[in-house]
Amino acid sequence: MKPLTNDIPKPLLIVRGKPLLQYHIEALAAASVTDIVINTGIMGDMIEKYFGSGEVFNVNITYSAEGNNPLETGGGIKNALHYLGDAPFILVNADIWTDYNMSQLPDTANDHAHLVMVDNPTHHPQGDFSLSGHRLKETGDTKLTYSGIGVFSHALFADMPEKVFPLGPLLRTAIQQDRVSAEHYAGVWCDAGTPDRLQSINST
């Protein structure tokens, strides 16, 4: 996202008048989620200063700081687990733009994860996983893209050490074990991970 992120962290980039991350906080609050953990990295203090305790959004925000050494998605989640209690938790990537209704996410007590899948964007035409009914498969005739929205069980991370690691391999193992459910969302969604895509969101 450089040069846009030279002086500001990606979650604070302005989209249609307010920071990208604020939309997710408001969507979670609208779904009656009251406790939110935000993973922060470089310039994370700016995120903490902007959102504070979350009181203005009617939520309680806790910050899990990774400092200047990002842990990747999997490691970041593992690092934050002690803030999340024992129940399944919602994960939302900070750099997506969507109107997905968080209240329709299920409880995944019997699964390791539930993922929201979307149609493949032009920058990721090969997709990630196939949807068979409400189950995810590694292979299939038609693949969809993981949206960055899901519900996860602590069990998915139980055997992982606290270190840098990606989320993808854990999901693939769980999918092979038929422990991941999913849904296909056809509404508004965009990966805002490049300046051009961010500009596209702001211009529509």
C-alpha positions in Angstrom: 0.0 0.0 0.0 3.0 2.3 -0.1 3.2 5.3 -0.4 -0.2 5.5 1.2 1.0 3.7 4.3 4.3 5.6 4.7 2.9 7.6 7.7 -0.3 5.8 8.6 -1.2 2.1 9.2 -3.4 0.4 6.5 -6.5 0.1 8.8 -6.6 3.8 9.2 -6.7 4.6 5.5 -9.8 6.7 4.7 -12.6 5.1 2.8 -15.6 7.2 2.0 -14.9 9.6 4.9 -13.7 7.3 7.7 -11.0 4.7 8.4 -11.5 1.3 6.8 -11.3 -0.5 10.2 -14.1 1.6 11.6 -16.6 0.0 9.2 -15.7 -3.4 10.6 -16.0 -2.2 14.2 -19.4 -0.7 13.5 -20.6 -3.9 11.7 -19.5 -6.0 14.6 -21.3 -3.7 17.0 -24.4 -3.9 14.9 -24.2 -7.7 15.2 -24.2 -7.3 19.1 -20.4 -8.1 19.3 -19.3 -6.2 22.4 -15.7 -7.4 22.9 -13.2 -6.8 20.1 -9.5 -7.6 19.9 -7.4 -5.7 17.4 -4.0 -7.0 16.3 -1.6 -4.1 15.7 1.8 -3.9 14.2 3.9 -1.1 12.8 2.4 2.3 13.9 -0.1 0.4 16.0 -0.1 3.2 18.5 -2.0 5.3 16.0 -4.7 2.7 15.8 -4.9 2.6 19.6 -5.1 6.4 19.8 -7.8 6.7 17.2 -10.2 3.9 18.5 -9.2 4.0 22.2 -11.3 1.8 24.5 -14.1 1.5 21.9 -16.6 3.2 24.1 -17.7 5.6 21.4 -18.6 2.6 19.2 -20.4 0.8 22.1 -17.7 -1.9 22.2 -14.8 -2.9 24.4 -11.5 -2.9 22.5 -8.4 -4.7 23.5 -5.1 -4.4 21.6 -2.8 -7.3 20.8 0.5 -5.7 19.8 2.9 -7.4 17.4 5.3 -4.5 17.3 7.5 -4.1 14.3 7.8 -7.9 13.7 4.5 -9.1 12.1 3.5 -12.6 13.2 1.4 -13.3 10.0 -2.3 -14.1 10.4 -1.9 -17.4 12.1 0.8 -16.2 14.5 -1.2 -13.0 15.3 -4.3 -15.0 16.2 -2.3 -17.4 18.4 -0.7 -14.4 20.1 -4.2 -12.9 20.8 -6.0 -16.1 22.0 -5.6 -15.3 25.7 -7.8 -12.2 25.1 -10.5 -14.1 23.4 -12.0 -16.4 26.0 -12.9 -20.0 25.2 -15.8 -19.6 22.7 -15.4 -19.5 18.9 -14.5 -16.0 17.7 -15.1 -13.9 14.6 -12.1 -12.9 12.5 -12.2 -10.0 10.1 -9.3 -8.9 8.0 -8.8 -5.2 8.3 -8.1 -4.5 4.6 -11.4 -5.6 3.1 -14.4 -3.6 2.2 -17.8 -5.3 2.4 -21.4 -4.9 3.4 -21.6 -8.5 4.8 -24.0 -8.7 7.8 -21.9 -10.1 10.7 -25.0 -11.2 12.5 -25.5 -14.1 10.1 -22.3 -15.8 11.1 -22.9 -19.2 12.8 -21.6 -20.7 15.9 -18.9 -23.2 14.9 -18.9 -25.3 18.0 -18.7 -28.5 15.9 -16.1 -27.3 13.5 -12.7 -25.7 13.5 -13.8 -22.9 11.3 -16.5 -21.4 9.2 -15.4 -19.2 6.3 -17.2 -16.6 4.2 -16.3 -17.2 0.5 -16.7 -14.7 -2.3 -16.5 -14.8 -6.1 -12.9 -14.6 -7.3 -11.7 -11.0 -7.9 -9.7 -10.2 -11.0 -6.4 -10.2 -9.0 -7.0 -13.7 -7.7 -8.8 -15.6 -10.5 -7.6 -19.1 -9.3 -9.6 -18.8 -6.0 -8.7 -20.7 -2.8 -11.1 -23.5 -2.0 -14.2 -25.2 -3.5 -17.6 -25.2 -1.8 -19.5 -28.5 -1.7 -22.9 -27.8 0.0 -21.8 -26.0 3.1 -18.4 -27.7 3.4 -15.1 -26.5 2.0 -12.9 -28.7 -0.2 -9.4 -28.2 -1.5 -10.3 -29.2 -5.0 -13.3 -28.9 -7.2 -14.6 -27.6 -10.5 -15.2 -24.1 -9.3 -13.1 -22.4 -6.6 -14.0 -19.3 -4.6 -11.9 -16.8 -2.6 -11.7 -16.6 1.1 -13.1 -13.2 2.0 -11.1 -12.6 5.2 -14.3 -13.1 7.3 -14.8 -16.2 9.4 -15.5 -17.8 12.7 -12.7 -19.8 14.3 -12.4 -22.3 17.1 -9.5 -22.3 19.5 -9.0 -25.9 18.6 -7.6 -24.9 15.2 -4.6 -23.3 16.9 -4.2 -25.7 19.8 -1.0 -27.4 18.6 0.7 -24.3 17.3 3.6 -22.6 19.1 3.6 -18.9 19.6 5.7 -17.8 16.6 5.3 -16.5 13.1 3.1 -18.7 10.9 0.4 -18.3 8.2 -3.2 -19.3 8.5 -3.5 -21.1 5.2 -1.8 -24.4 6.0 -3.9 -24.8 9.2 -7.1 -24.3 7.1 -6.0 -26.8 4.5 -5.3 -29.4 7.2 -8.7 -28.7 8.7 -10.4 -28.9 5.3 -8.8 -32.3 4.6 -10.3 -33.4 7.9 -13.7 -32.0 6.9 -13.7 -29.6 9.8 -14.5 -26.4 7.9 -17.9 -25.2 6.9 -18.5 -22.2 4.6 -21.0 -20.0 2.8 -20.9 -18.1 -0.5 -21.5 -14.4 -0.2 -22.4 -12.6 -3.4 -22.8 -9.1 -2.0 -20.4 -6.2 -1.9 -16.8 -7.2 -1.2 -13.4 -6.0 -2.2 -9.8 -6.6 -1.1 -8.6 -3.0 -0.5 -5.0 -4.1 -0.3 -3.6 -1.9 -3.1 -3.8 1.8 -3.8 -5.7 1.2 -7.0 -8.3 -1.0 -5.4 -8.7 1.5 -2.5 -9.2 4.3 -5.1 -11.8 2.2 -6.9 -13.8 1.9 -3.7 -13.6 5.6 -3.0 -14.7 6.5 -6.5 -17.8 4.3 -6.6 
